[in-house]
Amino acid sequence: MISHPTLFVLVLCMTVVPASFAGSSHKSSGETVYQAKYQLQLPLGLPAEHFTVPEDNPLDEDKIELGRVLFFDKRLSADGTISCATCHVPQLAFTDGRQHSQGIGGLTGLRNAPTLINRAFANKQFWDGRAASLEEQVKGPLFGPTEMGMASHADVVSRVAAIADYRKWFKRVFGSEVSIDSLTKAIAAFERTLLSGNTKYDRFNAGDPQALSASELRGLELFEGRARCNQCHSGFNFTDEEYHNIGVGWNKRRIDLGRYSVTSLQQDIGAFKTPTLREVARTAPYMHDGSMASLEEVIEFYEQGGIANPFLDSEMRRLELTMEQVLDLYDKKTPTSTPPKQRVIKLDLTEQDKGDLVAFLKALNGEGWQHIKPAEQLPR
């Protein structure tokens, strides 16, 4: 695994722009991330203190633009048919709408393409967290045999360096020739600008009492209460960035080992990263294997308690314990630990409850990424 530079927290300030909400003023813009040569305005609801950038890859406008063009360039794949945007389509909130993503030669992998939105707020990437940074994440698809299929770092570099406009651009941005590190830095810089905030929930949280409908408010109450969604989907980005076994795929003949493939820890068997719920209504299908087509199907899966297996998380067992006790069980989980024998609590969600939860999840659709478009003309 490639080491990555120490991350630093960016200097920030709050920019408040008056907006009329139900007759009173509330902020409508978020915080500002400051770099030496660049300022990034975050949508409402995203805290700049958690926005991280490697010290050796500061943001600047020219680098971000170079990364954007590379992101859409199919020449970075072995047969010239696949770009980063093939599996992370802007119109689909940077997913691809497929159960399993399709790469060169029509080959498919075993996992669903997660959204790239708001990945600047976390370090470890992919469903199993095998990449320690966005820079490292970029390399995965480039050399994945069922993705972009390039044979080596040298092949990618020679492909890009053969294009005169790219040579000049890399020289201008990095002061050096094309390299695999500079290429991944440019794409990662662009990916850090893929943001979503200023949702109905964010406006409600910022003080607009009319931002959420009655159904959405009931859904929020369920989300934070009886439905127990926020045990894992917590914080401003609606993810704890941890890995959980909720039973997905354990009814199939072949089991994806998930995080275990990275850590070799038995308690990580079948565990996958909690995805953000921002833009969740736009990023179907769901789960690491893309096996659930709708939010309604996901909620029903949780209603049933997932699929039983020896490594199912305590959160899914829904023991008759307080949330603090359940979290304590998770923190102390070992390969041989077993949950206490207590009555399992059923969610017992009514049809209205389920509808209200879906309504709230849809209220997490936001803005900040819709302006992203492919380059009108690729470098030559």
N, C-alpha and C positions, 0 to 999 in steps of 0.2 A: 504494500500500500504506500502511496506517495505521501510524504510529509507535506504539510502546508504551513505557511507563515502564521505567526501569532496574529490573532484577530484583534482589532481595536474598535472601541466604541466611538462613533463619530460625534463631533460636536454638533449640538442641535439648538434650535430655538423654536418657539411656538409662534406661528403666524396666524393671526386671527382675522378672519374676514367676516364682517357682519352679514347675517342672512335672516330673512323674516320667516319665522316658524310660529304659526298660530298667534301672530300678533306680538311676538317678542323676538329679541335678537339672540342668535346662537352662532357659534363658529361653524363654518362650512368647509374650511380647508384644514389640513393637518399640519404636522411638523415639517421642518426643513432639515435635510441632511446637507452638511457643508463639507466639500472637499476643496483642495487647494485651487483646482481649476474648474470646479463644477458644483452646482447646487441642484439638489433633487427635492422637489416638493412632494411630500407623501400625502396620499388621500387621508381624509379624516378616519381616525381609528387605528392608525398604524404608528407605533412609537419609534421615534428616531433612535432612542437609546438602545434598541434591540436590532437595529440595522447594522450589519457587520460587513466589512470589506477587508481583504488581506492588505497588509502594509505595502506589499510589493505590487499591488494591482489597484491603485487609486482610480476613481472614476474621472473621466473627462469626456467631453462631447464627441470628439473625433474617434476615440477608442470605442465608445458605445455604438456609434454609427457603423464603424468597421465590423463590430460584432453582429449588428443587425443584418448587414449584407451577407456575412458568412453564414448566419443562421438560416437564411433562405436559399443558399447556393447548393444546388444538387451536385455540383462538381466535386464536393467533398466526399461523395460516396464512390464505391468501387466501380459501379456501372453508370454513374451519372444520373440516377433516377430518384435518389432519396436525399432529402435535406433534414436538418433538425426540425424544420417546420412541417415535415410530412407527418410526424407523430405528435407534434405540438402545434396544432393549427390555431392561429389567432382567433378565428371566428368561433372556435369551440373552447374558449378560455384555455388555450394551449394544452388541449388533449386532442385525441383523434377520433373519438366516437366509436372506436372499435373495441371488441372484447380484448383482443390481443393485437399489438401493433404489427404492422407489416413492413418488412425491410426489403433489401435488394432481392431480385429474383422471385418476389412474392412470398419469401420466407416469413414465418411468424414465430414470435417467441411465446413464452408461457405467461407473461404478465401484461397487465393493462398499463397504458402510458399515464402516469400521474401528471397533474397540472404543474407547470413551472411557476405559477403565480405565487408571489410572496416568499420565494425560496431564499431571498436575501436575509430572512429572519431566522435562518437555521444553518448549521454547519453540515451535518451528515445528510447525504442525499441518497436517492433511490428508496424503493420499498424496504430494502434490507439494511440501509444505512452504510453501504460498503464504500461510498465515496466520502472523503473527509471535507470536501469543499466543492463549490460549484465548478471551479477550474478542473478538479479531478472528475467531476460528473460529466463534463463535456467529452472527456476522452472515452468514456464507456461506449456510447453509441457509435462513435467514429470507427472503433475497431471490433464492435460486436458483429459476429458472423451472420446473425439474422437481422441486423440493423443496417448500418452504412457500409460495413464489410471491408474497410481499408486494411491492408495487410500489415502496415507498420507505420511508425512515426515518420520515417523517411519518405514513405509513399505520399503521405498527406502533405508534408512540407514541399516536396518536389512538385506535386500537383498545383498547389497554391502559388509557389514561387515561379512557376512557368507563366503566370499571368502578370503582365507588366504593370497594370494598374494596381494590383495587390502588392507587388514589390515596393512600389512608390509609397503606397498607403502605410504598409508596415514600417518602412523606414521613417516616415513622418511621425507616426504614433509612438513607436518604440525605439527609434534611433538605431535600428539594427535590421538584419535580414529576417525573412520569415523563419520562425521556429515553431515547434509544437507547443512550447510554453507560451509564446506570444499569441499564437492562434487561439489557444484555450482561454487565455486571459481576456482577449477581446470578446469572445462569445459569452464568457461568464459575466463580464461587465454589462453587456446588453441584458442578459437574463436577470441581473439584479434590478433592472428598471421595470420588470413585469410585475405590476402591483395591482392590488384590488382593495379598496376601502370605500369610505363614504356610502356605506349601505344604509338601508332603512334602520337597521339595528344600530349602526354607528351614530346616526342622527338622533335616535331615541336615547342612546347612552350619553350623548353630548347635551341632552336637555330638551329635546323636542318631544313633548308628550303625545303629539299627534302622528309621529313618524310611523308607528306600528298600528296595524288594525287590531280589532278585538281578537280575531282568530290568531294573529301573529303573537299577540301578547300572551294568550293562553298557551301557545306553543312554546314561547320563551319560558314560561313558568314550568311547563312540563320538562323542557330541556334541562333546566337547572334543578329540578326537583324529582318527581316520581319516576320519570323516564331515565334519569341518571346519565344522560348523554355527556354532561360536562365532566364526568370522571376522567375521560380521556380527551374529549374535544374541549379543552380548556384554554383560557387565556385569550388575548386579543386576536390571535390567529386561529383559534378554535382547534388547537392541537397541542398535546403535551410533548410532541416530538419523541415519544417513546415507542416501544415495540410491544405488541400485544397479540396473543393467540385468542381469537374469538371464534375459532372453529371453521372458518371459511376453507372449503376444499377438503375437509376431513370425511366427506361422503364420497370421495373419488378414490380410484385405485392408486393413483400416484399423488403423493403428498409433497408440496413445495415446502422445504424446510425453513425458508425465510431467513431471519436473522441468524439462525444457527449456522448457516453456511459461512457467515463472517466471523462469529465469535467461538464456534464449537462448544458453546455452553448449552447443556441439555435443557435448561429452562427457557432457552430461546427457540426451541423447536416450534415451527409453525407460527412464529411471531413476526408481525409486520408493523411498519411505522404507521402511526395514526395520521391520516391525511388531514389537511386543512378542510374546513367546511365552507370557507369563502368560495363563492361561485359554484357551490356544489350542485345547484340545480342545472348548471350548464355543462357538467362534466361527466355525464353518464357514458358508459356503464360503470358500475361501482365495484369496489374491493380490488385487492391486488391481482385477482385473476379475471376481473371484469365480468363476474358471473351474475351480477344483479343489474337488471335493466332499468330500474326505477327507484325513486326514493321510497315509494310505498313498499316495494319489495325489501329494501334495506330495513325499514322500520319493522316489518313483519319478522324478519330474521332475528332482530334484537328482542322482539316481543317473545319469541320462542326460546330465547336464551342461547342462541348460536347452535353449534353442533358439538356434542360431547366428545372429548378426547382427553388423554392423560395430562395434557399440558394446558388445558383451558384456563384462562386467567380468572382470578378471584372475582374481578369486576363482572364477568359474564355469569358467574355462579349465583350472583345476587343473594348472598347470604343475609340472614336477618341480623345485620350488623349496621352500625353507623358508617357513614362515608369515611370518617377518620380511621375506623377499625379496618375497613376494606383496604384503604390505601396502605395501612401499616402491614397488612398481610402481603400486599404486592411487594413492598420494599424488602420484606424478609423472605421472599420466595426463594426456595432452593430446589434442586432437581428432585429431591425426595419428599419435599413438604406436601402435606395434604390439608385441605381446608377443614375447619371444624365441622362436625356433623350437626348442622342446624337446618331448620326449615328454609327452603328456598322461596324467596319472595317472587311472585309473578308480577309482571308489569301491569297486566290486566288493562291494557289500553282500549278504550272504546273507539268506535269508528270516528267519532268527532275528535278524540284525542289525536288519533293518527293524522287526520286531516289538518289539525292545528299545528302539529309538529312539521308537516310538510310546508305549511304556509310560513312558519318561522324560518325554515331552512331556505326557502325561496327569498326571504328578506335579507339573506346574506349575499345576494347578488349585488355587486358594486360597480365601481368605475376606476379607471386608472390605467387600463390596458387596451381599451378598444381602439385607440388611435394607431396601434402597431400595424404596419403594412409592409409587404415585400418591397425590395428596391425596384424602382421602375426599370433600371438597366443594371446588369451585373458588370463588374470590372472585366476588362479585356486585356 
